[in-house]
């Protein structure tokens, strides 16, 4: 299906992709702390790692972004020592390059990636191999933490994308998501967490591409419940 779409719609998809890159609303990464310690109780060492969604694009401040809301939810029961390593535009290989050569061990990594793999045109098998290399680096450098992955976002629902580009990127997103799910048994430290955030005017940011504060809040709640569950 993807090959047929490229052959029949290639010029139109290319033109739409260029237009979106030129005209789309570009929201900045929000200000706010990217490391700290808060809460009371048993220590939980947390790393939020990834692309623009990890960086909180779509929120006005880190407190309203994924990391800030997750830390706040966890701090009700745990002392959380946390760090955010994220940058817009990164795929798994770029995220891997963010990791410091030496780092303290962590207990949980929340890893956000997938969208930039889809938009780059990389094959699903290549993207999964890059994710596997990233997960191995996390295991070796950070003391074998649990890694929580989220599904590749449903890009066929992103209002910022015109048709048929929206349909095509949604097709590629579903293909990558399926490949990641097939690879999960090979990644014993990784777990896929279904965040269940429904895209709506209330949960998506003004760019039509990233979550807004309410979307991040729903995502953070599910992650916190997963981390705190006995």
N, C-alpha and C positions, 0 to 999 in steps of 0.2 A: 504493500500500500504506500509506504513512504517513497519507494523508488518511482512508482507510477505518478505520485503527486509531484515529485521533482521533475519528471520528464514532461508532464502536462502543464504544470503551473509554475515551473522554475522561474521564468522571467518576472511573473507577477509577484511571486513570493520574495524574490530578491529586491524588487522595487519597493514593496511594502516594508521589508525589513530596513532598508535604507531610510525610508521616510520616518519610520518609528524612531530610529536612532537620532534623526535630525530634529524631530518635532516633539518627542515625548517629554513630559514633565520630569525633571531630574531633581529628586529630593536629596538633601544632604544627609550624611550620617549625623545623628543627633548628638548634641553635647552631653557631657556628664562623665562621671567616673567610670573607669574601665577595670578597676581592681579594688578590693577592699575586704573587710571582715565585719560581719554583723550577726545579730541574733544570739541566742543562748541555748545550751544543750550540747549534745555530742557533736564533735567537729565533723563537718562535711566539706571536702575540698572539691570545688566545682570549677570547670572550665567551659565557657561557651565559646564555640569556635566556628568560623565559617564565613559566609558571604554577606551580602547586604541585609538579608533578613536577620542574621545574627547580629550585625552591626546596628540594627534598629531603624533602618531607613523606613520612613512612614510615621515615626513617632516624633513628638516635639523635643523629647529629652530621654536620656537613657532610663530614667525612672519609669517611663511609660512604655519602654521597648521590651523586647523579649527577655533580655538578661536581667534588667532591673525588676521586672514583675516576677520573674522566676525566683530571684534572690529574696524578694520580699515574702513570697509564699513559703519558701523553705525556712526562712528565719523565724517563722512562728514556732518552729519545733526544733531547729538545729542552729548551731553556730556555724555560719557559712563563710568560708574563706574562698573568695571567688576571683576570677579573672575573665575578661572578655578579650579575645583575639579574633578580630574580624575586619574585613574590608570589602567594600563593594566591588563587584566584577570578578571575584575569584572563583575558579573551579577547584576541584580537589587538589590538583598539582599546586596551584597558587596558595591554597590554604596550608598545604604541607610546608611550603616555604616560609610561612609565618611562624612556624614552631621554632622556639629558641634551641640552640645547640644543647644547652643544659637547662633543666627545669625541675622544679619540685614535683613530687608525685601528686596525683589528684585521684579522687574517688570516682567522679562522674564527669564525662565529657558530653555536652550537648552539641552535636555536629549538624550544621545547616549547610547543605549544598545540593546541587542538582540543576537549578535553573540555568546557570551559566554553561553547564555542560550541554543543555538542550539548545540554547541560543547560539553556541559556538559551532554547532553542526557536527560535533564529535560523535563517533559511533558509540553505541551503548556499551559494547564490549571494552572499548578503550577507556571509557569513563569509569566502568566498574573496576578495571585494573588499577586506575589511578586512585580510586577510593580504597582498594585493598592495600595499596602501598601506604596511603595515609593512615589507615587503621593499624598497620604494622608499626609505623613510626610512633603512633600514640602508645601502643603496647610497650615498645622498647624504651621510650623516653620518659613516660609518665607513670610507670608502675602498674601497667595492665589495668587501666580504669575501665569501668563500664561505659560504653559509648551508646548514647541514645540518638537514633536517626529518626527523621520525620520523612513521610512520603514525599516524592517529588510533587510540587504543587500542581493543581489542575489548570494548566495554562490555557486549556480550551475555554476557560471561564474568565480569563483576564480581560476586563473591559478596555484596557489601553491598547489591545491588539486588534487590528481590523481583520475581517474575514477576506480570504481564506487563510491568512497567516495564523490567526488564532487557532483554527482547526488543525493546521499542520504542526504547529509547535505543541499543541495538546496531544497530538498523535505521538510525537517524539518523546514528550514527557511521560506518557503512559508506557511507552516502550522501555525507557530507562528505568522507570519505577519497577516494572516487571523484572528487568534484569537484576536490579538490586535485591529484590525479594528472592530470586532464585539463588543469589550468591550468599544470602544470610547464613545458611547452615555452615558455610566455610569460615564465618566470622563469629566465633563463640563469644567474644566480648561485646558484640554489637546487638542492639535490639531496636526494632522498628516500632515507633510509638505513633499510633494513629491519633492525630490531634483533633480531628473532627471539626475544624473551623469552617463553617459555611461562609462562602464569599457573598457579601451583601454590601450595601451602601454603608452599613454601620461597622463592618469589620475590615474594609479595605481602605487604603490610603488614597489621597487625592490624585496620586499618579496612576491609579487603576492597575497597579502592578504589585505593590507591597502591602502587607497587613498594616492596619492602623492600630491605635492603642487598644481598642476593644478586641481586635483580632489577636494581637500579641497577648492580651490578658487571658483569652480562652486557651491559647496554645500553652502559655506558662502554667495554667492551672492543671492541665493534663500532664505536663512534664513533672510538676511538683508532686502530684499524686503518685506517679510512677516511681519517682525517686524515693518517696517516703513510705511507700507500701512495703510492709514487712516481707 
